[in-house]
Amino acid sequence: MARGDEQHRNPKSDIEIAQAATMRPIGQVAADKLGIPDEALSPYGRYKAKISLDYLSGLADRPRGRLILVTAITPTPAGEGKTTTTVGLGDALNHIGKKAILCLREPSLGPCFGMKGGAAGGGYAQVVPMEDINLHFTGDFHAIGAANNLLAAMADNHIYWGNELGLDPRRVTWRRGLDMNDRALRSIVNSLGGVANGFPREDGFDIVVASEVMAIFCLANDLSDLKRRLANIIVGQTRGREPVRAGELKAAGSMAVLLKDAIAPNLVQTLENNPAFIHGGPFANIAHGCNSVIATKAALTLADYVVTEAGFGADLGAEKFFDIKCRKAGLKPDAAVVVATIRALKMHGGVPRDGLKTENVAAVEKGFANLQRHLENLRGFGVPVVVSVNRFSADSEAELGRLKELCAKEGVEAVVADHWARGSEGAADLAHAVVALADSGRAEFKLLYPDEMPLRDKIRTIAQKIYRARDIAIEKPAEDRLAELQKAGFGHFPVCIAKTQYSFSTDPNAKGAPEDHVLGVREVRLSAGAEFVVAVCGEIMTMPGLPRVPAANNIELTDDGRITGLF
């Protein structure tokens, strides 16, 4: 049984499948699957729990399992199913007798009520309880947003009460956060209404998943490292251009208090009752797009195979996973899975959405250029790859066969997977291929650029080697900021590119594998606590807006308290 199109994929919707699942008490999953004792759990209801950091710290000397990254081709409206494949692969590894655990990001309320929908997988490859995971979960994002906004409030309060540190109101760079798509808050003026309300200044909101607090949360190794990073956040500058940090505002301690429970990883289960850590959730198009280091390292001590994902296509999510997360955490991936669909490849080959059900081998061949580019990039990191073809019912044998041939010419195996409809059984072949690859010892992981490379050259390296740009074009204020950061001693930081996820270029309509374009950088932001520099490219926004018809229009609560319309 394979999927049809989005409107007729299955007699049951994703949420109906999730609501019909037979979940086990999370304590049983923890004990039976991972050997975690009950006293190490802090339950949030019956089916989700946090794992004690004290318990996890005691596992540090255990041998580490294999780390498998799931990434994808450049996303299209046709759908790729990266999270669904991640969940299906995790279930399939357990199905074939391996001890495996998933490490996923928490969904943001922004896309959940916006255009993308939830992020708990789909069909018979989901993590549950699906509604909880997509809506509030254990409150981690609320804690992160509160910590972010506490720092903003303390910065303005410091200015109001005499400004002992000399923080220049014109040079406050710390923005407020909200876990919702709200374009009206992108640029605001705060403190209006008179003397009692402070000093008016330009301000703005970012979505919480783009906040530096989120990045710190996901890159910190432990509580001590969390507090150190929070204290290093730069909120702005003095008139003499000296940085003012959160530690100087005496904000880091109270921010850490707000995060003390959230920082413990969340344990849930799949539809097949296999364990999954879901913790942290930075966006990959405007942040670094990976789940928390704490959860990933914990999983590596608890299982033989850890399956994690990075957001959007491999040009964004995988590059940042390697060059930021792995660099900072000392992780070395053993294999990567690139998710593709025939539908998406045909769209990259120029087929409009209403023509995707018609067999078109030529379009698959043309669209393969996008997948080929991602495969080349991943080889550059020294990580062996397998392609997972996420199957739909309209896929023809000729199209699937041609894709396998094209992948074989690249020295890569393409495995057709049907986990959406069949759960773990549908991804068993993929699981066997992944195990063979991860156990092969072929991985020779290497970073794209060294720490000592200047920031400007790091941006150019990513643009030319990953995006195949001819060059970069940095606007004058951003160029000046780069020089300032280099001189101030931040040149050893990695670079986090914020750009559209829909293309290798900054033009979201440029499908396939565009090259010889110019990567325009309009702004540079320092994340001193997260320890990377953000290069904002093209028209990307750090506070998204809702689409003309948001998903929120179709979400309802029945009289008996059941949620409908969530996907």
Steps between C-alpha positions, in 0.01 A plus 500: 500500500657827390389858539281692265496878486468729803119492502457125445802339655321278749150439632630634831675831555828523691327622812237225481774237473681654797183522710429131435848391612552274798765678703694343783564690824822690441665341804460159338653622174792654691564185704441234235662669202777707659551366851420836658375460860180662617681734740681661205169609345293811557164408342283756323182295501504132402670514162781751516780563747826682552820311575710616795826671404663343805412155368624581151829640628570160655487340153776714350763222505284250312597406144321712241265367237494579130374844401279516190385828349181523297494792258324568170497659159391862466136510621209562265122520549488139375643382831803293596411350839829541685360471854272216392802318358701565817225345712447212256872424496519502879209257520649284226836475676323372809289273279811326360636445850719805556488722808419841359370833623381811318618856565261759356426869537191631674247660264441875510148637535579741215500250211252276682234772466655642183579317177726205580288333768632284782826310513433164661527282190205367306290197416626193688839658571421751774607593848225523759314654678483699176275780627713561809825503302364755252322714761693621806654153573691532829521878486860524378430767239304708747797486738739601221274787396469615861878496547545694177246764600628524857835611360326755275304636797814521714689687227228767469463512877873558539481796262197637689666488842810704421682279247811438707656294219441771242295277268418714196122474428580544130727198504291245691506191279312257724150440363191359665361158410165336431434142390247599238508632144415871535633736233349802680766464771806487275579868556347703782569798723488424871464711816245744357258678731711735705791521743371224727532245218868550428698623200330438164713310251467277197455135588358182352404138554656182365321167509628309806663230288726770351600633843859471617363352823362210292838452335676508838245255641579257218879539500565496878665185637362535852362753750839657562557549129147639466565766764835591347346547157204701631738737680692552174195622306566852368187714530645814342781751514598814683547831318867405479402174322597281795281187538254467788432140601218325681744413779567869561124559527494218758237324288668164432411343836129576476493391135658169598240455774226529238676232293603258777217253439478554124865407445432135593420293187141393427428131446197386299425201277416413141178333390692172536599589858865566425683779690550850364672805648333821382688801633565851374400635162698771320385565141747394232436785257560772763683308774712183522216251470599213734365348820693546825855379550397371844233273349725376219790417731265330746348290222845390382566351846159330516472335157712337232352715223382859533293646217480878493386754243607844388252750364410553133743400224858385547632839386355658815428240767779253432765770448411662832477161673856427389663843520329628816358217711759231427783754516389631840394168654776277365254273319599281205212368287532148360249524215246729340161436339378740231122495463352555156168445326425445134244779529751754629762402243245552223420843643873583498490380140242762411170314542219708657323364806187396308709283267688296759278191474589448134800280426793712384836327503665791319396739778645261761828504307501878481401545866767253608748787469373623837554167674835458327617834637409398855678167459815678380487736796461220753792311348706812565440451873626142481168347606370195305147540368193296411195647323157424646227531237183586688237321293168637372233297319543694173871409476553276199745212482672673209553817708622307804727284287655799327565672833676189629717496186591867538593449866707192413703710257580724797613197699199526731226248570140617472251309714125534451327533839129481583504573874219758470253224417667191651701626795824320582445218250490757221846627595669168584712505181607855580596395854719216370670737254561759773647243740735372231610853422539614863693185593723511192757736650492706181426826681794740501324805634652840429379857534449735208733769635747541790433716805779740411356593159376864505124549525466650155684206346278255689192659345659484154606139554146393586359702209740357244544141620146428621277740303726516189481879501744695286571734789346688791377860513499648850323829562715774653355489856539121506853523362592750771346277765700199379821699524403620846428144620822368348700771678315440830613137513194317367661388177539141620121455526319292237249671272125431502340596167141626517344464155203354316465124527345467155811541288878478500483870414323784679222485240235259632372442146833373367441124510736221405870574543563866415860616479701810416266714711608755761419452869390836636562563870297791638566467873742337743403411856728381779379218724776520759336252737416245233848566360419551135446791261174523302511624140151609394463453125243604243147569619492250788313619811577400859132554582286315244146604405186294465393394147177617338324187628680388820471149636341657808181548294442124497592408858204441730417369846195274524251516786655190653848660498643327192730698268434483125671651198853482643746346254 
